[in-house]
């Protein structure tokens, strides 16, 4: 869809967002209804009983939580296609973060109202279990199955929405990097008829499949989170550094300097902790990223052999995909 049309992709994202918000609102309402009926057996217990106090184990939980709350950090990749970016981008990030935080806190509170701590710990599809639990108890097995399927479909829609928004935003990062010479030029092709970064989108999809294949979702979140926060931390450190080096450089908007400093310190924790616990796995993923160094100097720089290769790729892909630089 994103390859066909950016407008259609954005429209589809709006539809997915509406459906996700509807599912979250339904879940929250179910929890409120149960609470109003006086069914507080799951609320009156200590939710933190049995909590792991090992600080090194918190990082894995943080990766999953930060991924759930994520999205704001890639909004700036769409800055080139946003009107009045100085006003719109900060407002969009602040508003979306506030809405997401409120909805997710209320949804998690609803989970704890509907399900017991033991049920939450032993359930992998929590939303489906919550939908079945409430509707089955009130209306019988048929409605319980309907609730389970409703939330199952809602989770699938949420995954598709997340995938679509990630492809929409990060493909622009790949596209611009190729246009500016930091990635092979053939990744910066634009489909002539649709006006979309076709090769960047295809490369993102291919790399996504490669990342999913060797591991499960927990391992994927852990190690992509580790790598992502390596680069995020560098970005946070760059803000005070550039503010010090170029204090008078014109900027679309200025960030309160304490925020990137706090984010950088948190990023250091998220990098160091998994590296201490699983150094071999972390080194493997660092090695995967390090492969890009020889690829860059072999195929992206201005050496004649690299130019011949990238020129050949641009020519062939332009003809196959009907795209241009």
N, C-alpha and C positions, 0 to 999 in steps of 0.2 A: 504493500500500500504506500509506504513512504517513497518507494522507487517510482511509483506511478505519479503521485502528486503530493506536494507538501501540504496544500490546503486540505486535501482529503485526509491525509494523515493527522493533521491537527484536529479536524472535525471528528475523526474517529476517536482521538484521545479525549475530546470533550464528552463524547458519548460514554466511553469507558469510565471517565471520572464521575459522571452523573450516576452510572450504575453502581460504582463502588461506594459512593456516598449514600445511595439508597440502601445498600446492603448493611453498611455500618449503622445508619440510622435505625434500621429494622432491628439489628442486634441490640443496640442501646435501649430501644423501646421495650424489647422482650425482658431485658434485665430490670428496667424500671418497673414494669408491670409485676414481675415476680416479687420485687422488693415491696411494692405497695400492698401486695396480698399478705405481707407479713412472713413470707418464706425467707427467713434470715439465717437458716442453719449453716449456710456456707460463708456467711459474713462474720459470724460470731467467733470464728476460729482465728488462730494466729497464722496469717498468710506467710510469715517469714520463718516459720518453724522449719528446721532442717536446711536453712540457707547455707550455701558454701561460703565460708569466710576467707578462703584462699584468694588473695588479691590477683594472683597470676591467672586464675580461672575466669576472672571477670571479663577479660579481653574478648574471649570467644563469644560471650553473651553480648558484649558491646558491639561486635561486628554485625550480628544479626539485627540488633535494635537500630544501629545507625543506618543499616541498609534499608530498614523499614521506614525510617524517617528521612531517608536520602532523597535526592532529586534536586534540592536547592543548589547543590554544588556544581551541577552541570547546566544550570539555567543561563549562566554567563556565556556558554558556548553558542547560544542563540541570539546574543546581543546584536550581531550584525543585521538581524532580520526583525529587530524590535524597534518600533517607533517611539521616539522620546525616551531613549534608554536611561537617561539620568534620573527620570522620575519613575518610569515603569518598572525597571528591574529591581531596585531596592524594595519598592512597594510590593511587588509580586512575591519576592522572597520572604519578606516579613509576614505578609498576610497568609501565604500558603503554609509557612511554618507554624503560625499560630493556630490555623484551622486543623492541621494534621496533628499537632500535639494534643489539642482538646479532644478530637475525635478518637485518637488512639488510646488516650488515658480513659475515656469513657467506655470504649470498647473492651479494654482489658478489665475495667471494673465490672462490666457486665458479665464477662467470662467468669469472674470469681463469684459473682452472685448466682449464676446459673449452675456452674459445675463446682464440685468439691476440689480441694487441692490434689487429692489422689487421682481424681479423674483427669485433671489438667496435666498431671505429670505422666500419666500413662496413655495419653491420647496424642496422636500425631496430627489429626485433622480436627482441631479444636472447634472451629466455626461450625463444621458439619455436625459434630457431637452436640454442640450447644443448641443448634436448631432442632435436632431430633429430640433432645431431652425436654425442651419446653413444650413443643407442640404435641409430642406423643403423650406427655403427662396430662395435658389439658383436653386433647381431642381424639386420642387414639393413634393406632399404628400408621394409618394412612396419612394423616397430617404430619406425623413424625417423619415419615419418608419424604414428604413434600418439603418440609423444612430442611432436611438433610441435603436434598438435591438442590434446593434454592441456594444454600450457602456454598455448596460445592461448585455450582456454576459461577457464583459470585467470586470465589477465589480464583477460578480459571480466568475470568474476565480481568481480575486485578493483575494477574500474572501477564496476560496479554497486553494490558495497558502499560505496565512497567516496562515490558520488552519494547513496545512501540515507542515510548517516550525516550528510552535509552538510545535506541537506534536513531531516532529523529535528531537528538541533540549531539551524541558523540560522533555520528557520521560527519557532522559539520566540522568538528575538531580535526578529524582525519583529513577532510577535504581541504581545509585552510592550511594545515601543515604541509600537505602535498603542494598546494599552490605557492607556498613560501619557501619550498625547497628543503623542508625538514623530513619529508617522506618521499618515496618514489613518485614521479610525476603522474604515472598512470592512475594513482589513487585520487587525483584531482580532476577527473573527467566529469563533465556535466552532460546528462542526457538531453539531446537537442530539443526533442518534442516536449518533454515533461519538465525540463529545467531542474532536475534533481541530481544530487551527487551520486550517481549510480554505482561507480566503482567503490566509493567509500562505504556505501551501504552494503554491497556484496561482501566486502572484506570484513566488515563488522559481524555480519551473519556467520561467515565462515569461521572467524576466530571464536565466536561464541560457542559454536558447535564443538570446536577443539577443546575449549575449556570445560564444557559440561561432560564430555565423554569419559575422562579418566577418574572422575570422583563423584561423590554425592553432593547434595545441596549444602550440607553442613561443612564439608571440606572446601567446597567452592567459595562459600561465604567467608570462611576463615582465611584462606590464602589470597583470594582477590581483595578481601578487606585489608589484609596485611600489606599487599603491594599498593593498593589504592591509598592507604594512609601514609605510605612512604612518600608518594608524590604530593598528597594533600599537605603533608607537613612541610615539604619544600615550598609549596605555594604560600602557606601561612608565614613561613620565615622570610619569604621574599617581600612581604608587605612592609614590615618595619625597615628592612634593608633598603628597599627602593625609596621609602619615605625619607630615610636619612641621606641616601646618595643623591636623590633628585627631589629636594623639597619643593621646588618651584615648578615642577613638571605639571602641565594641565591634566586633570583627572576628571572623568565623568562624575564620580562621587567619591567621597573619602570615608573610609571605614574607621570607626573608633579604634585606636591603636591597641587597646588592651584586649580586644576580642581575638585578633589573630595570634597574640602572644599566648593567651589561654588555650586556644585551639592547637597551637604548636606543642605546648607542654602535654596536652592530652594525646596528641598524635605520637609523641615520643613513647608514652606509656603503651599505646596500642602497637607500636613497632617492636619495642624491646621485649615485652612480655611473651608473645608467641615465639619470638626468636629464641628465648631462653628455654621455653618448654619443648619446642619441636625445631631444633636448629637445622636438622637435615632437610626437612620438608621446605622450610623457609629458604634455605640456600638453593634448593632446586628451583623454586619459583623465581628467585633472584637471577639464577642462571638463565631461565627462560627469557626474562627481560633483557639480560646482558647480551643475548644473541643479537639483539637489535643494533649493538655497537658495530660489529663487523659488517652487518648488513647495510648500515648507514654509510660507512666509509667505502663499502664496495659497490653500492648501487644508487646512492643518493647524491654523493658529492660530484664534483665537476670533472672527474677523470673521464678520459675518452671512452674507455671500455664500458663504464657505467652509463654514459650518455647513449651509447649505441644500444645497450640493453633496454633502458627505459624508453628510448625513442621507438624501438621495435614494439614494446608492450603498448605504448600509447597508440601507435598506428593500428595494431591489431584490435585492441579493445575498442577503439573509436569506431572501427568498421563493424564489429560484432554488435556493440551496444548502441550504435548510432549516437555517439557522444562526442563532445569536443572539450578542449582544455579551457 
